[in-house]
Amino acid sequence: MKIAGWILSGLVALFIAGASAAPKLLQLDVAMEPMRVVGWPEKYLVPIGLIELGCMVLFLIPRTALLGAVLTMGLLGGALAANLRVDNPLFSHTLFSVYLGIAVWAALWLREERVRELFPLRR
């Protein structure tokens, strides 16, 4: 289970770093356009990218993994709210944050025995 958790953690981190944070930090149009759609100024592109990277680093370090997961959920909640506000498509855009959040917590649950004890599938 622990190995599967680390594999899923790595996949989530690679996705967030490669598909979300890097385009923001490089100020690519693929990152700027969604910001325009939800009404966020482009000046927030780099800070949001840095926050995403910071959350993923915290998530990947075992001692700070729980904090990283919680902070990532806050970030994903903001993304969900922004997409909901502009009436973006529900299942592909708005709920994507929920899908990613489930992957974050599933990875943490698989790799951390303490989290499994706190949230057991069975008693």
C-alpha positions as CSV (number, residue, x, y, z in Angstrom):
1,M,0.0,0.0,0.0
2,K,2.8,2.4,0.9
3,I,4.4,2.0,-2.5
4,A,1.2,2.6,-4.3
5,G,0.7,5.7,-2.1
6,W,4.1,7.1,-3.1
7,I,3.5,6.3,-6.8
8,L,0.2,8.2,-6.6
9,S,1.8,11.0,-4.7
10,G,4.5,11.3,-7.4
11,L,1.9,11.3,-10.1
12,V,-0.1,14.0,-8.4
13,A,3.0,16.1,-7.8
14,L,4.2,15.7,-11.4
15,F,0.8,16.7,-12.7
16,I,0.6,19.8,-10.5
17,A,4.2,20.8,-11.2
18,G,4.0,20.1,-14.9
19,A,0.5,21.0,-15.9
20,S,-0.3,23.7,-13.5
21,A,2.6,25.4,-11.7
22,A,5.2,25.4,-14.6
23,P,2.9,27.1,-17.1
24,K,2.0,29.7,-14.5
25,L,5.7,30.3,-13.6
26,L,6.6,30.5,-17.3
27,Q,3.6,32.8,-17.9
28,L,2.4,30.7,-20.8
29,D,-0.9,31.5,-22.5
30,V,-2.2,28.1,-21.6
31,A,-2.1,29.4,-18.0
32,M,-3.1,33.0,-18.7
33,E,-6.3,32.2,-20.5
34,P,-8.0,30.4,-17.7
35,M,-7.1,33.2,-15.3
36,R,-8.8,35.7,-17.7
37,V,-11.9,33.4,-17.9
38,V,-12.3,33.4,-14.1
39,G,-11.5,37.1,-13.8
40,W,-8.2,36.9,-12.0
41,P,-5.5,39.5,-12.9
42,E,-2.4,38.0,-14.6
43,K,-0.2,39.5,-11.8
44,Y,-1.3,36.5,-9.6
45,L,-0.1,33.9,-12.1
46,V,3.4,33.6,-10.6
47,P,2.4,33.7,-6.9
48,I,-0.2,31.0,-7.5
49,G,2.3,28.9,-9.3
50,L,4.7,29.3,-6.4
51,I,2.0,28.4,-3.9
52,E,1.2,25.3,-5.9
53,L,4.8,24.2,-5.9
54,G,5.1,24.9,-2.2
55,C,2.1,22.8,-1.4
56,M,3.5,19.9,-3.4
57,V,6.9,20.1,-1.7
58,L,5.2,20.1,1.7
59,F,3.0,17.1,0.5
60,L,6.0,15.1,-0.6
61,I,8.0,15.5,2.6
62,P,6.7,12.9,5.1
63,R,6.9,15.2,8.1
64,T,4.8,17.9,6.4
65,A,2.6,15.7,4.2
66,L,-0.5,16.4,6.1
67,L,0.0,20.1,6.1
68,G,0.7,20.0,2.4
69,A,-2.5,18.0,1.7
70,V,-4.5,20.5,3.8
71,L,-3.0,23.5,2.0
72,T,-3.5,21.9,-1.4
73,M,-7.2,21.4,-0.5
74,G,-7.5,25.1,0.2
75,L,-5.9,25.9,-3.1
76,L,-8.2,23.5,-4.9
77,G,-11.2,24.9,-3.1
78,G,-10.4,28.3,-4.4
79,A,-10.0,26.9,-8.0
80,L,-13.4,25.2,-7.6
81,A,-15.1,28.4,-6.4
82,A,-13.5,30.4,-9.3
83,N,-14.7,27.9,-11.9
84,L,-18.2,27.7,-10.3
85,R,-18.5,31.5,-10.2
86,V,-18.1,31.8,-14.0
87,D,-20.3,28.8,-14.7
88,N,-17.5,26.7,-16.4
89,P,-18.5,23.2,-17.4
90,L,-19.2,21.2,-14.2
91,F,-17.6,17.8,-14.8
92,S,-14.5,18.8,-16.8
93,H,-13.5,22.2,-15.2
94,T,-15.3,22.9,-11.9
95,L,-15.1,19.4,-10.4
96,F,-11.6,18.8,-11.5
97,S,-10.4,20.2,-8.2
98,V,-12.5,17.6,-6.4
99,Y,-10.9,14.8,-8.5
100,L,-7.4,16.1,-7.8
101,G,-8.2,16.5,-4.1
102,I,-9.4,12.9,-3.9
103,A,-6.1,11.8,-5.5
104,V,-4.1,13.8,-3.0
105,W,-6.0,12.3,0.0
106,A,-6.0,8.8,-1.5
107,A,-2.2,9.0,-1.9
108,L,-1.7,10.2,1.6
109,W,-4.1,7.5,3.0
110,L,-2.1,4.8,1.2
111,R,1.3,6.0,2.3
112,E,0.6,7.1,5.9
113,E,-0.5,4.6,8.4
114,R,-1.5,7.3,10.8
115,V,-4.0,8.6,8.2
116,R,-5.4,5.1,7.7
117,E,-5.9,4.8,11.5
118,L,-7.7,8.1,11.6
119,F,-9.9,7.3,8.5
120,P,-10.2,3.5,8.4
121,L,-12.2,1.8,5.6
122,R,-13.4,-0.7,8.2
123,R,-13.5,-0.9,11.9
